[in-house]
Amino acid sequence: MNKLPERFCENMKRLLGEEYPEYIQSLSEMPCTALRINTGKISAGQWAGKGLFTTEAVSWAENGFYYDSKKQSPSKHPYYYGGLYYIQEPSAMVPASILPVSAGDKVLDLCAAPGGKATELGAKLNGQGLLVANDISVSRTRALVKNLQLAGICNAVVTAETPERLAAVFPGYFDKILVDAPCSGEGMFRREPGMAKDWMEKGPEYYAPIQKQILGEAYKMLKPGGKLVYSTCTFSVEEDEEVVQWLVTEYPDMQICPVKRQKGFSDGMPGLLEDGSADLKNCIRIFPHRTRGEGHFAVLLQKDGESFLPTDSKEGLVSNAQGLKKCQVSLPEELLGFLEKARAFGGRIEARGSSLSLRPGLLPETGHLRVVYQGLPVCQMGQKVKMSHPLALVMKAGDFGQTLELPADGGEIIRYLKGETLLTECPYRGNILVCVDGFGVGWAQGNGSGILKNKYNAGWRYQ
């Protein structure tokens, strides 16, 4: 561990008092490793029956489990390539776990890359409603898009915009908003020691004004009655309780909500502020010497008023059945069955040139926003139909007529994930959905004699 900034140490002594030596000792321990089950594909109960990786449940995330990184490598298992779980630091599971998202909500993840929280919000939506996942950096949205695709989330839109530009398009629009704000990163000093050096250049006094600005724009996008989670991975009172106090003072219709306390949660610290609201106790703090996770802070807030449905919110909504009827002439016959059974996520089926896509129907006119991804690409139509890789990750074995099932514990699935040609007894010609234990992972092309040309996405291959 690099030497910690002296001013940071003084702040931590003020926070922790007699516990400060325990905190310092915790920094010499190994960080915890965990994964979060993708409940959009498999329930936590079904996962438990597989007996893989997990050693202990994460108390604040019912679908989160610790694993032993010295003995286990979840990123090398075929289920990882099927999007059945996401490898995530356990404390980072808190924000999405306390935001009460329901199927059909319109949800914004304002600072979403690389996608750990966005994929959980998408799973909670269960294919219904709308998820807008934003990151100001176009380059960072690449990982965000990939993780959403891997998770099989078909009702997501990814933007690369400033909060101000988003607020101009989405005033009073979202039912739920998550703001996992950029911060000084004090809670990550154990996992990423180099951040201590960055803290010297950009500490709490740099980030607090940015956090307030982001939250002010998020407030504009939240519906009356809507809920918002603000979170950071820092211990700084200046970035945590003081920012929350600023928000509820600046916007008196925002209320701090109680959150069910879980093992490992510490309360917020209103006593460290002058005239701090007693409700700040409802904030959540995680300290690495008190539980198995890195430092984190989160709070759930709600805007006063009753939620309302804007009069134009149903504009452009087309059911899957209606969309199929309109587009049936141009749809490949082999896709009709799946699209008719596709999750009712309030979307529309669009054919643009030779490309067929499922688009979220709740999305308003985005104007000049930088939209880098939306909905689900289905296929490229031409002399031969080229299926999209994300489509395979939404599907299961019963969703496509020509399917090749491969077991997770066999060598053939690894060969497939590496991009190798498969020699099988499969009699199919044309597009074949390749599944691992029933979950779609990609496509192959059959010639009727059992030789399958590998169509797995070259950039995603098993390493």
C-alpha positions in Angstrom: 0.0 0.0 0.0 1.4 3.4 -1.0 1.7 6.1 1.7 -1.7 7.7 2.3 -2.1 11.5 2.0 -1.7 13.0 5.5 -4.9 15.1 5.1 -6.8 12.0 4.2 -5.6 10.2 7.3 -6.6 13.2 9.5 -10.1 13.1 8.0 -10.4 9.3 8.6 -9.4 9.7 12.2 -12.1 12.3 12.6 -14.6 9.8 11.0 -13.6 6.7 12.9 -12.0 7.7 16.2 -10.8 4.7 18.0 -11.5 2.4 15.0 -8.9 4.2 12.8 -6.1 1.6 13.5 -8.5 -1.2 12.4 -9.2 0.6 9.2 -5.5 1.1 8.5 -5.0 -2.6 9.2 -7.8 -3.6 6.7 -5.9 -1.9 3.9 -3.2 -4.6 4.1 -5.8 -7.3 3.6 -6.8 -8.8 0.2 -9.8 -7.1 -1.4 -13.0 -9.3 -1.6 -14.1 -10.7 -4.9 -17.8 -11.3 -5.8 -20.2 -11.9 -8.6 -23.8 -10.9 -9.1 -26.3 -13.3 -10.7 -28.1 -11.9 -13.8 -31.7 -12.6 -12.7 -32.9 -11.5 -16.1 -31.6 -15.0 -17.2 -31.5 -17.2 -14.1 -32.8 -16.9 -10.6 -30.5 -16.9 -7.6 -32.2 -20.2 -6.5 -31.5 -21.8 -9.9 -27.9 -20.6 -9.7 -27.5 -22.1 -6.2 -28.4 -25.5 -7.6 -25.4 -25.4 -10.0 -23.0 -25.2 -7.0 -20.5 -23.0 -8.9 -18.0 -20.4 -7.5 -20.1 -19.0 -4.7 -18.9 -19.3 -1.1 -21.1 -16.9 0.8 -24.0 -14.5 0.1 -23.5 -10.7 0.0 -25.8 -9.5 2.7 -27.1 -6.4 0.9 -27.6 -8.1 -2.5 -29.8 -11.2 -2.7 -28.2 -12.2 -6.0 -24.7 -11.3 -5.0 -22.1 -13.9 -3.9 -18.5 -13.9 -2.8 -16.0 -16.3 -4.4 -12.4 -17.2 -3.7 -10.3 -15.7 -6.5 -7.3 -17.8 -5.5 -9.2 -21.0 -6.4 -11.8 -19.9 -8.8 -11.9 -18.0 -12.2 -15.5 -17.1 -13.1 -14.3 -15.1 -16.1 -13.0 -18.3 -17.7 -16.3 -20.3 -17.4 -18.7 -20.6 -20.3 -21.5 -19.2 -18.2 -19.7 -15.9 -18.1 -19.9 -15.8 -21.9 -23.6 -16.5 -21.7 -24.1 -13.5 -19.5 -25.4 -15.4 -16.5 -23.4 -13.3 -14.0 -21.4 -10.1 -13.7 -18.1 -9.9 -11.7 -18.5 -7.0 -9.4 -16.9 -5.6 -6.3 -19.5 -6.4 -3.5 -19.9 -2.8 -2.2 -20.6 -1.6 -5.7 -23.8 -3.8 -5.6 -25.4 -1.5 -3.0 -26.7 1.4 -5.2 -28.7 -0.7 -7.7 -29.9 -3.0 -4.9 -31.6 -0.2 -3.0 -33.2 1.5 -6.0 -36.7 0.0 -6.1 -37.0 -0.6 -9.9 -40.1 -2.3 -11.1 -40.9 -3.8 -14.5 -42.2 -1.1 -16.8 -40.3 1.8 -15.1 -38.4 4.4 -17.1 -34.9 4.3 -15.5 -31.8 6.4 -16.0 -28.3 5.4 -15.0 -26.6 8.8 -15.4 -22.9 7.8 -14.9 -23.2 4.2 -16.1 -19.9 2.9 -17.5 -18.7 0.2 -17.4 -22.2 -1.2 -16.7 -22.2 -3.1 -13.4 -25.1 -1.1 -12.0 -26.9 -0.7 -15.4 -27.0 -4.4 -16.0 -28.6 -5.0 -12.6 -31.2 -2.2 -13.3 -31.9 -3.8 -16.7 -32.4 -7.2 -15.0 -34.9 -5.7 -12.6 -36.9 -4.2 -15.5 -37.3 -7.8 -16.9 -37.5 -6.6 -20.5 -40.2 -4.0 -19.8 -40.0 -0.2 -19.7 -36.9 1.6 -20.6 -33.3 1.9 -19.4 -31.2 4.9 -20.5 -27.6 4.3 -19.6 -25.4 7.3 -20.0 -21.7 8.1 -19.8 -20.1 11.4 -20.8 -17.2 9.5 -22.5 -17.9 7.9 -25.8 -14.9 5.6 -25.3 -16.2 4.3 -22.0 -19.6 3.5 -23.5 -18.0 0.7 -25.5 -17.6 -1.5 -22.4 -21.1 -0.4 -21.3 -22.7 -1.5 -24.5 -20.9 -4.8 -24.5 -22.0 -5.6 -20.9 -25.6 -4.7 -21.6 -25.5 -7.0 -24.7 -23.9 -9.8 -22.7 -26.6 -9.5 -20.1 -29.3 -9.9 -22.8 -30.9 -6.5 -22.1 -33.0 -5.5 -25.1 -34.7 -2.3 -23.8 -31.7 -0.2 -23.2 -30.5 3.0 -24.8 -26.9 4.1 -24.4 -26.0 7.8 -24.7 -22.8 9.7 -24.3 -23.9 13.1 -23.1 -23.6 15.8 -20.4 -26.3 15.8 -17.8 -27.4 19.2 -19.0 -28.1 18.0 -22.5 -30.0 15.0 -21.2 -32.1 17.1 -18.9 -33.2 19.3 -21.9 -34.6 16.2 -23.6 -36.0 14.3 -20.5 -37.6 16.8 -18.1 -39.6 15.1 -15.4 -39.4 11.9 -17.4 -37.8 9.1 -15.3 -39.4 7.0 -12.5 -36.0 6.0 -11.1 -32.5 7.5 -11.4 -29.2 6.2 -10.3 -26.3 8.7 -9.9 -23.1 6.8 -9.1 -21.1 10.0 -9.2 -17.4 10.6 -10.1 -15.6 11.1 -6.8 -12.2 11.2 -5.1 -12.2 7.4 -4.7 -11.1 7.1 -1.1 -13.0 3.9 -0.7 -10.9 2.2 -3.4 -7.4 2.9 -2.0 -7.0 -0.8 -1.1 -8.1 -2.2 -4.4 -6.5 0.6 -6.5 -3.5 2.0 -4.5 -2.7 4.5 -7.3 -5.9 6.4 -6.6 -4.2 7.8 -3.4 -1.8 9.7 -5.7 -4.8 11.0 -7.8 -6.4 12.2 -4.6 -3.5 14.6 -4.0 -4.3 16.2 -7.4 -8.1 16.0 -7.3 -9.5 15.6 -3.8 -13.0 16.1 -2.3 -12.9 19.9 -2.9 -12.6 19.2 -6.7 -15.4 16.6 -6.9 -18.1 18.1 -4.6 -19.1 20.9 -7.0 -19.3 18.4 -9.9 -21.5 16.1 -7.8 -23.9 18.9 -7.0 -24.1 20.0 -10.6 -24.9 16.4 -11.7 -27.5 15.9 -9.0 -29.1 19.2 -9.9 -29.6 18.0 -13.5 -30.8 14.6 -12.3 -33.4 16.3 -10.2 -34.8 18.0 -13.3 -35.2 14.6 -15.0 -37.0 12.9 -12.0 -40.8 12.6 -12.0 -42.8 13.8 -9.1 -43.0 10.7 -6.8 -39.8 9.3 -8.5 -36.9 7.9 -6.6 -33.2 8.6 -6.9 -30.1 6.9 -5.5 -26.9 9.0 -5.1 -23.7 7.0 -4.4 -19.9 7.4 -4.3 -17.0 5.2 -3.5 -15.5 7.7 -1.1 -15.6 8.3 2.7 -15.4 12.1 2.4 -18.2 13.8 4.3 -17.8 16.8 1.9 -18.7 14.5 -1.1 -21.3 12.4 0.8 -23.5 13.9 3.6 -22.7 17.5 2.6 -23.8 16.9 -1.0 -27.0 15.2 0.2 -27.7 18.0 2.6 -27.2 20.5 -0.2 -29.6 18.6 -2.4 -32.5 18.5 0.1 -31.9 22.2 1.0 -31.7 23.3 -2.6 -34.7 21.2 -3.5 -37.1 21.0 -0.5 -39.3 18.5 -2.3 -36.6 15.9 -2.2 -36.8 13.7 0.9 -34.2 11.2 2.3 -35.8 7.7 2.5 -35.1 5.0 5.1 -33.4 1.9 3.7 -33.6 -1.5 5.3 -30.4 -2.0 7.3 -28.3 -5.0 6.2 -25.3 -6.6 7.9 -22.3 -4.4 7.0 -24.3 -1.2 6.7 -23.1 1.8 8.8 -25.3 4.8 9.2 -24.8 8.2 7.8 -23.1 10.9 10.0 -25.3 14.0 10.3 -23.4 15.0 13.5 -20.3 15.9 11.4 -22.3 18.7 9.7 -23.5 22.0 11.1 -27.3 21.7 11.1 -27.2 18.4 9.4 -30.6 16.8 8.8 -31.3 13.9 11.2 -32.5 12.0 8.2 -28.9 11.7 7.0 -28.7 8.8 9.3 -30.6 6.9 6.7 -27.6 7.1 4.4 -25.5 4.0 4.0 -21.8 3.8 4.6 -19.5 0.8 4.1 -16.1 0.6 5.8 -13.7 -2.2 4.8 -12.8 -2.9 8.4 -16.4 -3.5 9.4 -17.5 -5.8 6.5 -16.3 -7.6 3.4 -16.2 -4.9 0.8 -14.5 -1.7 -0.2 -15.6 1.8 1.0 -18.9 3.0 -0.3 -21.7 5.5 0.3 -25.3 5.5 -0.9 -28.6 7.2 -0.1 -32.2 6.8 -1.5 -34.2 9.9 -2.1 -37.7 10.6 -3.3 -39.3 13.6 -5.0 -42.6 14.7 -3.5 -45.8 14.4 -5.5 -47.7 11.8 -7.3 -46.1 10.1 -10.3 -47.8 11.0 -13.6 -47.7 9.7 -17.1 -46.9 12.4 -19.7 -49.6 12.7 -22.3 -47.2 11.8 -25.1 -45.5 8.9 -23.4 -47.4 6.3 -25.4 -46.6 7.9 -28.7 -44.9 5.5 -31.1 -45.6 2.5 -28.9 -46.1 -0.6 -31.1 -46.8 -4.0 -29.7 -44.6 -6.9 -31.0 -47.6 -8.4 -32.7 -48.5 -5.2 -34.5 -44.9 -4.6 -35.5 -44.6 -8.1 -36.9 -47.7 -7.8 -38.9 -46.5 -4.6 -40.5 -43.0 -5.9 -41.2 -43.8 -9.5 -42.0 -43.0 -9.2 -45.7 -39.4 -8.4 -45.0 -38.8 -10.6 -41.9 -36.9 -13.8 -42.3 -39.3 -16.7 -41.8 -37.1 -18.4 -39.2 -37.2 -15.3 -36.9 -41.0 -15.0 -36.8 -41.5 -17.5 -34.0 -39.0 -15.9 -31.7 -40.2 -12.4 -32.3 -43.8 -13.4 -31.7 -42.7 -14.7 -28.3 -40.2 -11.9 -27.6 -40.5 -10.2 -24.2 -43.3 -7.6 -24.2 -41.0 -4.6 -23.6 -43.1 -2.0 -25.2 -40.9 -1.9 -28.3 -41.2 -1.6 -32.0 -39.8 -3.6 -34.8 -37.9 -1.5 -37.3 -36.4 -2.3 -40.7 -33.8 0.2 -41.9 -32.3 -0.8 -45.1 -31.1 -4.3 -44.6 -31.0 -4.1 -40.8 -33.7 -5.3 -38.5 -33.9 -4.1 -34.9 -36.1 -4.1 -31.9 -36.3 -0.5 -30.6 -37.6 0.7 -27.2 -41.0 2.3 -27.8 -40.9 4.6 -24.7 -38.1 6.7 -26.0 -39.0 10.3 -26.9 -37.4 12.2 -29.7 -33.8 12.5 -28.7 -32.9 15.4 -31.0 -29.2 15.9 -31.2 -28.2 13.7 -28.3 -25.3 11.3 -29.0 -27.1 8.0 -29.0 -24.5 5.2 -29.4 -26.8 2.2 -29.0 -30.4 1.5 -28.7 -32.6 -1.6 -28.3 -31.6 -4.9 -29.8 -30.0 -5.5 -33.3 -31.7 -8.6 -34.7 -30.1 -9.3 -38.1 -28.8 -8.1 -41.4 -31.0 -9.3 -44.2 -29.7 -10.1 -47.7 -29.0 -13.2 -49.8 -28.1 -14.8 -46.5 -29.5 -13.6 -43.1 -26.7 -12.6 -40.7 -27.9 -12.9 -37.1 -26.6 -10.4 -34.6 -24.5 -11.6 -31.6 -26.6 -9.7 -29.1 -29.7 -11.5 -30.4 -28.2 -14.9 -29.4 -27.6 -13.6 -25.8 -31.3 -12.8 -25.5 -32.4 -16.2 -26.6 -32.7 -19.6 -24.9 -32.8 -23.1 -26.5 -36.5 -23.1 -27.2 -36.5 -19.8 -29.0 -35.0 -20.9 -32.3 -35.7 -23.9 -34.4 -32.1 -24.8 -35.2 -30.2 -25.1 -31.9 -27.0 -26.8 -30.9 -26.8 -27.5 -27.2 -23.3 -27.8 -25.6 -22.6 -28.7 -22.0 -20.7 -26.2 -19.9 -18.3 -28.9 -18.6 -17.3 -30.1 -22.1 -14.4 -29.1 -24.3 -16.6 -28.3 -27.3 -18.1 -25.2 -25.9 -14.6 -23.8 -25.2 -13.5 -24.6 -28.7 -16.6 -22.7 -30.0 -15.9 -19.7 -27.7 -12.3 -19.6 -29.1 -13.7 -19.3 -32.7 -12.9 -22.9 -33.9 -14.9 -24.8 -36.5 -17.0 -27.5 -34.9 -17.3 -31.1 -36.2 -20.7 -32.4 -35.0 -23.6 -34.6 -35.9 -25.8 -31.6 -36.3 -27.9 -31.9 -39.5 -28.9 -28.3 -39.9 -28.2 -25.9 -42.7 -28.0 -22.1 -42.3 -28.2 -20.3 -39.0 -27.8 -22.3 -35.8 -28.2 -20.9 -32.3 -25.4 -22.3 -30.1 -26.3 -22.7 -26.4 -24.5 -23.6 -23.2 -26.8 -25.6 -21.0 -29.8 -23.9 -22.7 -28.5 -20.3 -22.7 -27.7 -18.7 -26.0 -24.0 -17.7 -26.5 -23.7 -17.1 -30.3 -24.3 -18.4 -33.8 -22.9 -21.0 -36.2 -23.5 -21.7 -39.8 -24.4 -25.3 -40.8 -23.9 -27.0 -44.1 -26.0 -30.1 -43.4 -23.1 -32.5 -43.0 -22.2 -31.6 -39.4 -19.4 -29.1 -40.1 -20.4 -25.8 -38.4 -18.7 -22.6 -39.4 -18.1 -20.6 -36.3 -19.9 -17.2 -36.2 -18.9 -16.2 -32.6 -18.0 -12.5 -32.3 -14.3 -12.3 -32.9 -13.8 -9.5 -30.4 -15.4 -11.5 -27.6 -13.5 -14.8 -28.0 -12.3 -16.9 -25.1 -8.8 -15.9 -24.1 
